[in-house]
Amino acid sequence: MREYDSIHDFQDGLASVKLGNKWGFINTKGEEIIPFIYDYGFNFKDGLGMVELNGKWGCIDKNGKEIISCKYDQIFTFYNGLASIELNNKYGYIDKTGKVIIPIMYDYVYDFTEELIRVQLNNKTGFINIENKIIIPLIYDHTYSFIKDGMISVELNGKCGYINIKGEEVIPCIYDEIYDFQEGLAGVKLNNKFYFIDKSGKKL
């Protein structure tokens, strides 16, 4: 096996390696499976490797066949068969065939959380489903991940509160700071004082 200028760990039986200024892929025997033609290469996952060519990103299969054209500014890791992508400073999602599932229209998209995707548009955040239907309106200054008790902490007009996965306000946005619920209780800050509330918003 020859020496390389840079290497990544093996995944799915292949590793991306750098030779000179280009990247390719080798198998565990050291055989060069995919030629050194790429500007960068990430290791394979779920049968696809992410590669950069001429400043654009796409995906290849284990035979080196281009499955997703190198046309995106960024492609992020596939999760449940989907990957977020960036093009011209906008974000969306594609599947493993390259089909656009979520239109490339958002200022940013985040990972799936309980079958919903947190998205940002015009400095507001909310949640959509896989069909790009708005489940929780994009009205919040910031939203956080789902928590154990099925509620989301949100920020609106500089104040924080909680909504449920249907977008219904459970605890109004009146607090200066809020923390995740644990065992039915959450810490909050209001008027420079900290205390705990239950899921109904009752102070303890």
Secondary structure, DSSP 4 states (H G I P E B T S, - for coil): ----SEE---BTTEEEEEETTEEEEEETT--EEEEEEESEEPPPBTTBEEEEETTEEEEE-TT--EEEEEEESEEPPPBTTEEEEEETTEEEEEETTS-EEEEEEESEEEEEETTEEEEEETTEEEEE-TT--EEEEEEESEEEEE-TTSEEEEEETTEEEEEETTS-EEEEEEESEE---BTTBEEEEETTEEEEE-TT--B-
